[in-house]
Amino acid sequence: MTNFTDMLSKAKEMQNKMKEAQDAIKKIEVEGEAGGNLVKVTLTGDYEIKAIKVSEEAKKESNEIIYDLIIAAYNNAKDKLKKKSSDELSKVTGGLNLPFDFKLPF
């Protein structure tokens, strides 16, 4: 029975660490860019857009190009955020590749 109690204790500890990691990830902010810094998008750890910056040079372009640059900057920020989130989770899980939204069954 000691092994089972030990296992439950370790699982509970892991659950607490995962919660801490998820809270830390939500506080992360990343900036994606496109067009050689013509457009920048800032994302929070829960993938919400915090800011969009369009340079004066980019504003001379057509709307279609600006929209494409915004999308590209968002995708760049999203990729950076995935990497930072993964790095944060690795600290807690010791390198196990668990998804950000992983939940233990208790």
Phi and psi restraints in degrees (range 20) as a CNS / XPLOR table:
assign (resid 1 and name C) (resid 2 and name N)
       (resid 2 and name CA) (resid 2 and name C) 1.0 -62.3 20.0 2
assign (resid 2 and name N) (resid 2 and name CA)
       (resid 2 and name C) (resid 3 and name N) 1.0 -39.6 20.0 2
assign (resid 2 and name C) (resid 3 and name N)
       (resid 3 and name CA) (resid 3 and name C) 1.0 -61.3 20.0 2
assign (resid 3 and name N) (resid 3 and name CA)
       (resid 3 and name C) (resid 4 and name N) 1.0 -41.7 20.0 2
assign (resid 3 and name C) (resid 4 and name N)
       (resid 4 and name CA) (resid 4 and name C) 1.0 -65.6 20.0 2
assign (resid 4 and name N) (resid 4 and name CA)
       (resid 4 and name C) (resid 5 and name N) 1.0 -42.8 20.0 2
assign (resid 4 and name C) (resid 5 and name N)
       (resid 5 and name CA) (resid 5 and name C) 1.0 -64.2 20.0 2
assign (resid 5 and name N) (resid 5 and name CA)
       (resid 5 and name C) (resid 6 and name N) 1.0 -40.8 20.0 2
assign (resid 5 and name C) (resid 6 and name N)
       (resid 6 and name CA) (resid 6 and name C) 1.0 -61.1 20.0 2
assign (resid 6 and name N) (resid 6 and name CA)
       (resid 6 and name C) (resid 7 and name N) 1.0 -44.4 20.0 2
assign (resid 6 and name C) (resid 7 and name N)
       (resid 7 and name CA) (resid 7 and name C) 1.0 -61.9 20.0 2
assign (resid 7 and name N) (resid 7 and name CA)
       (resid 7 and name C) (resid 8 and name N) 1.0 -44.7 20.0 2
assign (resid 7 and name C) (resid 8 and name N)
       (resid 8 and name CA) (resid 8 and name C) 1.0 -62.8 20.0 2
assign (resid 8 and name N) (resid 8 and name CA)
       (resid 8 and name C) (resid 9 and name N) 1.0 -40.4 20.0 2
assign (resid 8 and name C) (resid 9 and name N)
       (resid 9 and name CA) (resid 9 and name C) 1.0 -63.0 20.0 2
assign (resid 9 and name N) (resid 9 and name CA)
       (resid 9 and name C) (resid 10 and name N) 1.0 -44.8 20.0 2
assign (resid 9 and name C) (resid 10 and name N)
       (resid 10 and name CA) (resid 10 and name C) 1.0 -66.5 20.0 2
assign (resid 10 and name N) (resid 10 and name CA)
       (resid 10 and name C) (resid 11 and name N) 1.0 -37.7 20.0 2
assign (resid 10 and name C) (resid 11 and name N)
       (resid 11 and name CA) (resid 11 and name C) 1.0 -66.0 20.0 2
assign (resid 11 and name N) (resid 11 and name CA)
       (resid 11 and name C) (resid 12 and name N) 1.0 -40.7 20.0 2
assign (resid 11 and name C) (resid 12 and name N)
       (resid 12 and name CA) (resid 12 and name C) 1.0 -64.5 20.0 2
assign (resid 12 and name N) (resid 12 and name CA)
       (resid 12 and name C) (resid 13 and name N) 1.0 -40.2 20.0 2
assign (resid 12 and name C) (resid 13 and name N)
       (resid 13 and name CA) (resid 13 and name C) 1.0 -63.0 20.0 2
assign (resid 13 and name N) (resid 13 and name CA)
       (resid 13 and name C) (resid 14 and name N) 1.0 -42.4 20.0 2
assign (resid 13 and name C) (resid 14 and name N)
       (resid 14 and name CA) (resid 14 and name C) 1.0 -63.4 20.0 2
assign (resid 14 and name N) (resid 14 and name CA)
       (resid 14 and name C) (resid 15 and name N) 1.0 -39.8 20.0 2
assign (resid 14 and name C) (resid 15 and name N)
       (resid 15 and name CA) (resid 15 and name C) 1.0 -61.6 20.0 2
assign (resid 15 and name N) (resid 15 and name CA)
       (resid 15 and name C) (resid 16 and name N) 1.0 -42.4 20.0 2
assign (resid 15 and name C) (resid 16 and name N)
       (resid 16 and name CA) (resid 16 and name C) 1.0 -64.7 20.0 2
assign (resid 16 and name N) (resid 16 and name CA)
       (resid 16 and name C) (resid 17 and name N) 1.0 -41.6 20.0 2
assign (resid 16 and name C) (resid 17 and name N)
       (resid 17 and name CA) (resid 17 and name C) 1.0 -65.0 20.0 2
assign (resid 17 and name N) (resid 17 and name CA)
       (resid 17 and name C) (resid 18 and name N) 1.0 -39.2 20.0 2
assign (resid 17 and name C) (resid 18 and name N)
       (resid 18 and name CA) (resid 18 and name C) 1.0 -63.4 20.0 2
assign (resid 18 and name N) (resid 18 and name CA)
       (resid 18 and name C) (resid 19 and name N) 1.0 -41.6 20.0 2
assign (resid 18 and name C) (resid 19 and name N)
       (resid 19 and name CA) (resid 19 and name C) 1.0 -61.7 20.0 2
assign (resid 19 and name N) (resid 19 and name CA)
       (resid 19 and name C) (resid 20 and name N) 1.0 -43.7 20.0 2
assign (resid 19 and name C) (resid 20 and name N)
       (resid 20 and name CA) (resid 20 and name C) 1.0 -61.9 20.0 2
assign (resid 20 and name N) (resid 20 and name CA)
       (resid 20 and name C) (resid 21 and name N) 1.0 -42.0 20.0 2
assign (resid 20 and name C) (resid 21 and name N)
       (resid 21 and name CA) (resid 21 and name C) 1.0 -64.3 20.0 2
assign (resid 21 and name N) (resid 21 and name CA)
       (resid 21 and name C) (resid 22 and name N) 1.0 -43.0 20.0 2
assign (resid 21 and name C) (resid 22 and name N)
       (resid 22 and name CA) (resid 22 and name C) 1.0 -63.3 20.0 2
assign (resid 22 and name N) (resid 22 and name CA)
       (resid 22 and name C) (resid 23 and name N) 1.0 -39.1 20.0 2
assign (resid 22 and name C) (resid 23 and name N)
       (resid 23 and name CA) (resid 23 and name C) 1.0 -65.6 20.0 2
assign (resid 23 and name N) (resid 23 and name CA)
       (resid 23 and name C) (resid 24 and name N) 1.0 -40.5 20.0 2
assign (resid 23 and name C) (resid 24 and name N)
       (resid 24 and name CA) (resid 24 and name C) 1.0 -64.9 20.0 2
assign (resid 24 and name N) (resid 24 and name CA)
       (resid 24 and name C) (resid 25 and name N) 1.0 -39.9 20.0 2
assign (resid 24 and name C) (resid 25 and name N)
       (resid 25 and name CA) (resid 25 and name C) 1.0 -63.2 20.0 2
assign (resid 25 and name N) (resid 25 and name CA)
       (resid 25 and name C) (resid 26 and name N) 1.0 -39.0 20.0 2
assign (resid 25 and name C) (resid 26 and name N)
       (resid 26 and name CA) (resid 26 and name C) 1.0 -62.1 20.0 2
assign (resid 26 and name N) (resid 26 and name CA)
       (resid 26 and name C) (resid 27 and name N) 1.0 -24.0 20.0 2
assign (resid 26 and name C) (resid 27 and name N)
       (resid 27 and name CA) (resid 27 and name C) 1.0 -87.7 20.0 2
assign (resid 27 and name N) (resid 27 and name CA)
       (resid 27 and name C) (resid 28 and name N) 1.0 -8.2 20.0 2
assign (resid 27 and name C) (resid 28 and name N)
       (resid 28 and name CA) (resid 28 and name C) 1.0 -69.4 20.0 2
assign (resid 28 and name N) (resid 28 and name CA)
       (resid 28 and name C) (resid 29 and name N) 1.0 143.4 20.0 2
assign (resid 28 and name C) (resid 29 and name N)
       (resid 29 and name CA) (resid 29 and name C) 1.0 -129.5 20.0 2
assign (resid 29 and name N) (resid 29 and name CA)
       (resid 29 and name C) (resid 30 and name N) 1.0 135.6 20.0 2
assign (resid 29 and name C) (resid 30 and name N)
       (resid 30 and name CA) (resid 30 and name C) 1.0 -129.5 20.0 2
assign (resid 30 and name N) (resid 30 and name CA)
       (resid 30 and name C) (resid 31 and name N) 1.0 155.2 20.0 2
assign (resid 30 and name C) (resid 31 and name N)
       (resid 31 and name CA) (resid 31 and name C) 1.0 -120.5 20.0 2
assign (resid 31 and name N) (resid 31 and name CA)
       (resid 31 and name C) (resid 32 and name N) 1.0 124.3 20.0 2
assign (resid 31 and name C) (resid 32 and name N)
       (resid 32 and name CA) (resid 32 and name C) 1.0 -102.5 20.0 2
assign (resid 32 and name N) (resid 32 and name CA)
       (resid 32 and name C) (resid 33 and name N) 1.0 152.9 20.0 2
assign (resid 32 and name C) (resid 33 and name N)
       (resid 33 and name CA) (resid 33 and name C) 1.0 -137.3 20.0 2
assign (resid 33 and name N) (resid 33 and name CA)
       (resid 33 and name C) (resid 34 and name N) 1.0 160.0 20.0 2
assign (resid 33 and name C) (resid 34 and name N)
       (resid 34 and name CA) (resid 34 and name C) 1.0 -149.7 20.0 2
assign (resid 34 and name N) (resid 34 and name CA)
       (resid 34 and name C) (resid 35 and name N) 1.0 154.3 20.0 2
assign (resid 34 and name C) (resid 35 and name N)
       (resid 35 and name CA) (resid 35 and name C) 1.0 65.4 20.0 2
assign (resid 35 and name N) (resid 35 and name CA)
       (resid 35 and name C) (resid 36 and name N) 1.0 36.3 20.0 2
assign (resid 35 and name C) (resid 36 and name N)
       (resid 36 and name CA) (resid 36 and name C) 1.0 62.6 20.0 2
assign (resid 36 and name N) (resid 36 and name CA)
       (resid 36 and name C) (resid 37 and name N) 1.0 47.1 20.0 2
assign (resid 36 and name C) (resid 37 and name N)
       (resid 37 and name CA) (resid 37 and name C) 1.0 73.2 20.0 2
assign (resid 37 and name N) (resid 37 and name CA)
       (resid 37 and name C) (resid 38 and name N) 1.0 16.9 20.0 2
assign (resid 37 and name C) (resid 38 and name N)
       (resid 38 and name CA) (resid 38 and name C) 1.0 -67.9 20.0 2
assign (resid 38 and name N) (resid 38 and name CA)
       (resid 38 and name C) (resid 39 and name N) 1.0 -35.4 20.0 2
assign (resid 38 and name C) (resid 39 and name N)
       (resid 39 and name CA) (resid 39 and name C) 1.0 -133.1 20.0 2
assign (resid 39 and name N) (resid 39 and name CA)
       (resid 39 and name C) (resid 40 and name N) 1.0 136.8 20.0 2
assign (resid 39 and name C) (resid 40 and name N)
       (resid 40 and name CA) (resid 40 and name C) 1.0 -128.5 20.0 2
assign (resid 40 and name N) (resid 40 and name CA)
       (resid 40 and name C) (resid 41 and name N) 1.0 140.5 20.0 2
assign (resid 40 and name C) (resid 41 and name N)
       (resid 41 and name CA) (resid 41 and name C) 1.0 -127.0 20.0 2
assign (resid 41 and name N) (resid 41 and name CA)
       (resid 41 and name C) (resid 42 and name N) 1.0 130.0 20.0 2
assign (resid 41 and name C) (resid 42 and name N)
       (resid 42 and name CA) (resid 42 and name C) 1.0 -104.6 20.0 2
assign (resid 42 and name N) (resid 42 and name CA)
       (resid 42 and name C) (resid 43 and name N) 1.0 127.4 20.0 2
assign (resid 42 and name C) (resid 43 and name N)
       (resid 43 and name CA) (resid 43 and name C) 1.0 -114.8 20.0 2
assign (resid 43 and name N) (resid 43 and name CA)
       (resid 43 and name C) (resid 44 and name N) 1.0 147.1 20.0 2
assign (resid 43 and name C) (resid 44 and name N)
       (resid 44 and name CA) (resid 44 and name C) 1.0 -91.3 20.0 2
assign (resid 44 and name N) (resid 44 and name CA)
       (resid 44 and name C) (resid 45 and name N) 1.0 170.8 20.0 2
assign (resid 44 and name C) (resid 45 and name N)
       (resid 45 and name CA) (resid 45 and name C) 1.0 -61.5 20.0 2
assign (resid 45 and name N) (resid 45 and name CA)
       (resid 45 and name C) (resid 46 and name N) 1.0 -18.9 20.0 2
assign (resid 45 and name C) (resid 46 and name N)
       (resid 46 and name CA) (resid 46 and name C) 1.0 -104.6 20.0 2
assign (resid 46 and name N) (resid 46 and name CA)
       (resid 46 and name C) (resid 47 and name N) 1.0 29.2 20.0 2
assign (resid 46 and name C) (resid 47 and name N)
       (resid 47 and name CA) (resid 47 and name C) 1.0 64.2 20.0 2
assign (resid 47 and name N) (resid 47 and name CA)
       (resid 47 and name C) (resid 48 and name N) 1.0 26.0 20.0 2
assign (resid 47 and name C) (resid 48 and name N)
       (resid 48 and name CA) (resid 48 and name C) 1.0 -94.6 20.0 2
assign (resid 48 and name N) (resid 48 and name CA)
       (resid 48 and name C) (resid 49 and name N) 1.0 139.3 20.0 2
assign (resid 48 and name C) (resid 49 and name N)
       (resid 49 and name CA) (resid 49 and name C) 1.0 -75.5 20.0 2
assign (resid 49 and name N) (resid 49 and name CA)
       (resid 49 and name C) (resid 50 and name N) 1.0 125.1 20.0 2
assign (resid 49 and name C) (resid 50 and name N)
       (resid 50 and name CA) (resid 50 and name C) 1.0 -97.4 20.0 2
assign (resid 50 and name N) (resid 50 and name CA)
       (resid 50 and name C) (resid 51 and name N) 1.0 -35.3 20.0 2
assign (resid 50 and name C) (resid 51 and name N)
       (resid 51 and name CA) (resid 51 and name C) 1.0 -156.2 20.0 2
assign (resid 51 and name N) (resid 51 and name CA)
       (resid 51 and name C) (resid 52 and name N) 1.0 149.3 20.0 2
assign (resid 51 and name C) (resid 52 and name N)
       (resid 52 and name CA) (resid 52 and name C) 1.0 -128.8 20.0 2
assign (resid 52 and name N) (resid 52 and name CA)
       (resid 52 and name C) (resid 53 and name N) 1.0 125.4 20.0 2
assign (resid 52 and name C) (resid 53 and name N)
       (resid 53 and name CA) (resid 53 and name C) 1.0 -118.5 20.0 2
assign (resid 53 and name N) (resid 53 and name CA)
       (resid 53 and name C) (resid 54 and name N) 1.0 123.9 20.0 2
assign (resid 53 and name C) (resid 54 and name N)
       (resid 54 and name CA) (resid 54 and name C) 1.0 -115.2 20.0 2
assign (resid 54 and name N) (resid 54 and name CA)
       (resid 54 and name C) (resid 55 and name N) 1.0 119.8 20.0 2
assign (resid 54 and name C) (resid 55 and name N)
       (resid 55 and name CA) (resid 55 and name C) 1.0 -68.2 20.0 2
assign (resid 55 and name N) (resid 55 and name CA)
       (resid 55 and name C) (resid 56 and name N) 1.0 160.0 20.0 2
assign (resid 55 and name C) (resid 56 and name N)
       (resid 56 and name CA) (resid 56 and name C) 1.0 -60.5 20.0 2
assign (resid 56 and name N) (resid 56 and name CA)
       (resid 56 and name C) (resid 57 and name N) 1.0 -36.9 20.0 2
assign (resid 56 and name C) (resid 57 and name N)
       (resid 57 and name CA) (resid 57 and name C) 1.0 -62.7 20.0 2
assign (resid 57 and name N) (resid 57 and name CA)
       (resid 57 and name C) (resid 58 and name N) 1.0 -40.6 20.0 2
assign (resid 57 and name C) (resid 58 and name N)
       (resid 58 and name CA) (resid 58 and name C) 1.0 -67.7 20.0 2
assign (resid 58 and name N) (resid 58 and name CA)
       (resid 58 and name C) (resid 59 and name N) 1.0 -32.1 20.0 2
assign (resid 58 and name C) (resid 59 and name N)
       (resid 59 and name CA) (resid 59 and name C) 1.0 -65.8 20.0 2
assign (resid 59 and name N) (resid 59 and name CA)
       (resid 59 and name C) (resid 60 and name N) 1.0 -14.7 20.0 2
assign (resid 59 and name C) (resid 60 and name N)
       (resid 60 and name CA) (resid 60 and name C) 1.0 -79.0 20.0 2
assign (resid 60 and name N) (resid 60 and name CA)
       (resid 60 and name C) (resid 61 and name N) 1.0 -13.9 20.0 2
assign (resid 60 and name C) (resid 61 and name N)
       (resid 61 and name CA) (resid 61 and name C) 1.0 -82.2 20.0 2
assign (resid 61 and name N) (resid 61 and name CA)
       (resid 61 and name C) (resid 62 and name N) 1.0 169.8 20.0 2
assign (resid 61 and name C) (resid 62 and name N)
       (resid 62 and name CA) (resid 62 and name C) 1.0 -70.3 20.0 2
assign (resid 62 and name N) (resid 62 and name CA)
       (resid 62 and name C) (resid 63 and name N) 1.0 158.3 20.0 2
assign (resid 62 and name C) (resid 63 and name N)
       (resid 63 and name CA) (resid 63 and name C) 1.0 -56.8 20.0 2
assign (resid 63 and name N) (resid 63 and name CA)
       (resid 63 and name C) (resid 64 and name N) 1.0 -39.9 20.0 2
assign (resid 63 and name C) (resid 64 and name N)
       (resid 64 and name CA) (resid 64 and name C) 1.0 -59.3 20.0 2
assign (resid 64 and name N) (resid 64 and name CA)
       (resid 64 and name C) (resid 65 and name N) 1.0 -42.8 20.0 2
assign (resid 64 and name C) (resid 65 and name N)
       (resid 65 and name CA) (resid 65 and name C) 1.0 -66.7 20.0 2
assign (resid 65 and name N) (resid 65 and name CA)
       (resid 65 and name C) (resid 66 and name N) 1.0 -42.0 20.0 2
assign (resid 65 and name C) (resid 66 and name N)
       (resid 66 and name CA) (resid 66 and name C) 1.0 -61.2 20.0 2
assign (resid 66 and name N) (resid 66 and name CA)
       (resid 66 and name C) (resid 67 and name N) 1.0 -44.2 20.0 2
assign (resid 66 and name C) (resid 67 and name N)
       (resid 67 and name CA) (resid 67 and name C) 1.0 -60.6 20.0 2
assign (resid 67 and name N) (resid 67 and name CA)
       (resid 67 and name C) (resid 68 and name N) 1.0 -43.0 20.0 2
assign (resid 67 and name C) (resid 68 and name N)
       (resid 68 and name CA) (resid 68 and name C) 1.0 -62.9 20.0 2
assign (resid 68 and name N) (resid 68 and name CA)
       (resid 68 and name C) (resid 69 and name N) 1.0 -40.0 20.0 2
assign (resid 68 and name C) (resid 69 and name N)
       (resid 69 and name CA) (resid 69 and name C) 1.0 -66.0 20.0 2
assign (resid 69 and name N) (resid 69 and name CA)
       (resid 69 and name C) (resid 70 and name N) 1.0 -38.2 20.0 2
assign (resid 69 and name C) (resid 70 and name N)
       (resid 70 and name CA) (resid 70 and name C) 1.0 -63.3 20.0 2
assign (resid 70 and name N) (resid 70 and name CA)
       (resid 70 and name C) (resid 71 and name N) 1.0 -44.7 20.0 2
assign (resid 70 and name C) (resid 71 and name N)
       (resid 71 and name CA) (resid 71 and name C) 1.0 -62.1 20.0 2
assign (resid 71 and name N) (resid 71 and name CA)
       (resid 71 and name C) (resid 72 and name N) 1.0 -44.1 20.0 2
assign (resid 71 and name C) (resid 72 and name N)
       (resid 72 and name CA) (resid 72 and name C) 1.0 -64.1 20.0 2
assign (resid 72 and name N) (resid 72 and name CA)
       (resid 72 and name C) (resid 73 and name N) 1.0 -40.7 20.0 2
assign (resid 72 and name C) (resid 73 and name N)
       (resid 73 and name CA) (resid 73 and name C) 1.0 -66.2 20.0 2
assign (resid 73 and name N) (resid 73 and name CA)
       (resid 73 and name C) (resid 74 and name N) 1.0 -39.5 20.0 2
assign (resid 73 and name C) (resid 74 and name N)
       (resid 74 and name CA) (resid 74 and name C) 1.0 -62.0 20.0 2
assign (resid 74 and name N) (resid 74 and name CA)
       (resid 74 and name C) (resid 75 and name N) 1.0 -46.9 20.0 2
assign (resid 74 and name C) (resid 75 and name N)
       (resid 75 and name CA) (resid 75 and name C) 1.0 -62.7 20.0 2
assign (resid 75 and name N) (resid 75 and name CA)
       (resid 75 and name C) (resid 76 and name N) 1.0 -36.9 20.0 2
assign (resid 75 and name C) (resid 76 and name N)
       (resid 76 and name CA) (resid 76 and name C) 1.0 -63.8 20.0 2
assign (resid 76 and name N) (resid 76 and name CA)
       (resid 76 and name C) (resid 77 and name N) 1.0 -44.6 20.0 2
assign (resid 76 and name C) (resid 77 and name N)
       (resid 77 and name CA) (resid 77 and name C) 1.0 -64.0 20.0 2
assign (resid 77 and name N) (resid 77 and name CA)
       (resid 77 and name C) (resid 78 and name N) 1.0 -40.4 20.0 2
assign (resid 77 and name C) (resid 78 and name N)
       (resid 78 and name CA) (resid 78 and name C) 1.0 -61.0 20.0 2
assign (resid 78 and name N) (resid 78 and name CA)
       (resid 78 and name C) (resid 79 and name N) 1.0 -43.3 20.0 2
assign (resid 78 and name C) (resid 79 and name N)
       (resid 79 and name CA) (resid 79 and name C) 1.0 -62.4 20.0 2
assign (resid 79 and name N) (resid 79 and name CA)
       (resid 79 and name C) (resid 80 and name N) 1.0 -42.8 20.0 2
assign (resid 79 and name C) (resid 80 and name N)
       (resid 80 and name CA) (resid 80 and name C) 1.0 -63.4 20.0 2
assign (resid 80 and name N) (resid 80 and name CA)
       (resid 80 and name C) (resid 81 and name N) 1.0 -40.2 20.0 2
assign (resid 80 and name C) (resid 81 and name N)
       (resid 81 and name CA) (resid 81 and name C) 1.0 -66.1 20.0 2
assign (resid 81 and name N) (resid 81 and name CA)
       (resid 81 and name C) (resid 82 and name N) 1.0 -41.0 20.0 2
assign (resid 81 and name C) (resid 82 and name N)
       (resid 82 and name CA) (resid 82 and name C) 1.0 -59.2 20.0 2
assign (resid 82 and name N) (resid 82 and name CA)
       (resid 82 and name C) (resid 83 and name N) 1.0 -42.9 20.0 2
assign (resid 82 and name C) (resid 83 and name N)
       (resid 83 and name CA) (resid 83 and name C) 1.0 -65.9 20.0 2
assign (resid 83 and name N) (resid 83 and name CA)
       (resid 83 and name C) (resid 84 and name N) 1.0 -45.7 20.0 2
assign (resid 83 and name C) (resid 84 and name N)
       (resid 84 and name CA) (resid 84 and name C) 1.0 -63.8 20.0 2
assign (resid 84 and name N) (resid 84 and name CA)
       (resid 84 and name C) (resid 85 and name N) 1.0 -39.9 20.0 2
assign (resid 84 and name C) (resid 85 and name N)
       (resid 85 and name CA) (resid 85 and name C) 1.0 -63.5 20.0 2
assign (resid 85 and name N) (resid 85 and name CA)
       (resid 85 and name C) (resid 86 and name N) 1.0 -44.0 20.0 2
assign (resid 85 and name C) (resid 86 and name N)
       (resid 86 and name CA) (resid 86 and name C) 1.0 -61.9 20.0 2
assign (resid 86 and name N) (resid 86 and name CA)
       (resid 86 and name C) (resid 87 and name N) 1.0 -42.6 20.0 2
assign (resid 86 and name C) (resid 87 and name N)
       (resid 87 and name CA) (resid 87 and name C) 1.0 -61.2 20.0 2
assign (resid 87 and name N) (resid 87 and name CA)
       (resid 87 and name C) (resid 88 and name N) 1.0 -42.2 20.0 2
assign (resid 87 and name C) (resid 88 and name N)
       (resid 88 and name CA) (resid 88 and name C) 1.0 -64.6 20.0 2
assign (resid 88 and name N) (resid 88 and name CA)
       (resid 88 and name C) (resid 89 and name N) 1.0 -42.7 20.0 2
assign (resid 88 and name C) (resid 89 and name N)
       (resid 89 and name CA) (resid 89 and name C) 1.0 -66.8 20.0 2
assign (resid 89 and name N) (resid 89 and name CA)
       (resid 89 and name C) (resid 90 and name N) 1.0 -35.6 20.0 2
assign (resid 89 and name C) (resid 90 and name N)
       (resid 90 and name CA) (resid 90 and name C) 1.0 -61.6 20.0 2
assign (resid 90 and name N) (resid 90 and name CA)
       (resid 90 and name C) (resid 91 and name N) 1.0 -34.0 20.0 2
assign (resid 90 and name C) (resid 91 and name N)
       (resid 91 and name CA) (resid 91 and name C) 1.0 -60.4 20.0 2
assign (resid 91 and name N) (resid 91 and name CA)
       (resid 91 and name C) (resid 92 and name N) 1.0 -38.1 20.0 2
assign (resid 91 and name C) (resid 92 and name N)
       (resid 92 and name CA) (resid 92 and name C) 1.0 -82.9 20.0 2
assign (resid 92 and name N) (resid 92 and name CA)
       (resid 92 and name C) (resid 93 and name N) 1.0 -40.8 20.0 2
assign (resid 92 and name C) (resid 93 and name N)
       (resid 93 and name CA) (resid 93 and name C) 1.0 -91.9 20.0 2
assign (resid 93 and name N) (resid 93 and name CA)
       (resid 93 and name C) (resid 94 and name N) 1.0 -2.0 20.0 2
assign (resid 93 and name C) (resid 94 and name N)
       (resid 94 and name CA) (resid 94 and name C) 1.0 68.5 20.0 2
assign (resid 94 and name N) (resid 94 and name CA)
       (resid 94 and name C) (resid 95 and name N) 1.0 30.3 20.0 2
assign (resid 94 and name C) (resid 95 and name N)
       (resid 95 and name CA) (resid 95 and name C) 1.0 98.3 20.0 2
assign (resid 95 and name N) (resid 95 and name CA)
       (resid 95 and name C) (resid 96 and name N) 1.0 -4.6 20.0 2
assign (resid 95 and name C) (resid 96 and name N)
       (resid 96 and name CA) (resid 96 and name C) 1.0 -66.2 20.0 2
assign (resid 96 and name N) (resid 96 and name CA)
       (resid 96 and name C) (resid 97 and name N) 1.0 138.7 20.0 2
assign (resid 96 and name C) (resid 97 and name N)
       (resid 97 and name CA) (resid 97 and name C) 1.0 -89.5 20.0 2
assign (resid 97 and name N) (resid 97 and name CA)
       (resid 97 and name C) (resid 98 and name N) 1.0 78.6 20.0 2
assign (resid 97 and name C) (resid 98 and name N)
       (resid 98 and name CA) (resid 98 and name C) 1.0 -97.1 20.0 2
assign (resid 98 and name N) (resid 98 and name CA)
       (resid 98 and name C) (resid 99 and name N) 1.0 144.2 20.0 2
assign (resid 98 and name C) (resid 99 and name N)
       (resid 99 and name CA) (resid 99 and name C) 1.0 -68.4 20.0 2
assign (resid 99 and name N) (resid 99 and name CA)
       (resid 99 and name C) (resid 100 and name N) 1.0 154.5 20.0 2
assign (resid 99 and name C) (resid 100 and name N)
       (resid 100 and name CA) (resid 100 and name C) 1.0 -53.9 20.0 2
assign (resid 100 and name N) (resid 100 and name CA)
       (resid 100 and name C) (resid 101 and name N) 1.0 -38.7 20.0 2
assign (resid 100 and name C) (resid 101 and name N)
       (resid 101 and name CA) (resid 101 and name C) 1.0 -94.2 20.0 2
assign (resid 101 and name N) (resid 101 and name CA)
       (resid 101 and name C) (resid 102 and name N) 1.0 18.6 20.0 2
assign (resid 101 and name C) (resid 102 and name N)
       (resid 102 and name CA) (resid 102 and name C) 1.0 -59.6 20.0 2
assign (resid 102 and name N) (resid 102 and name CA)
       (resid 102 and name C) (resid 103 and name N) 1.0 132.9 20.0 2
assign (resid 102 and name C) (resid 103 and name N)
       (resid 103 and name CA) (resid 103 and name C) 1.0 -127.2 20.0 2
assign (resid 103 and name N) (resid 103 and name CA)
       (resid 103 and name C) (resid 104 and name N) 1.0 135.3 20.0 2
assign (resid 103 and name C) (resid 104 and name N)
       (resid 104 and name CA) (resid 104 and name C) 1.0 -79.4 20.0 2
assign (resid 104 and name N) (resid 104 and name CA)
       (resid 104 and name C) (resid 105 and name N) 1.0 155.3 20.0 2
assign (resid 104 and name C) (resid 105 and name N)
       (resid 105 and name CA) (resid 105 and name C) 1.0 -77.2 20.0 2
assign (resid 105 and name N) (resid 105 and name CA)
       (resid 105 and name C) (resid 106 and name N) 1.0 20.1 20.0 2
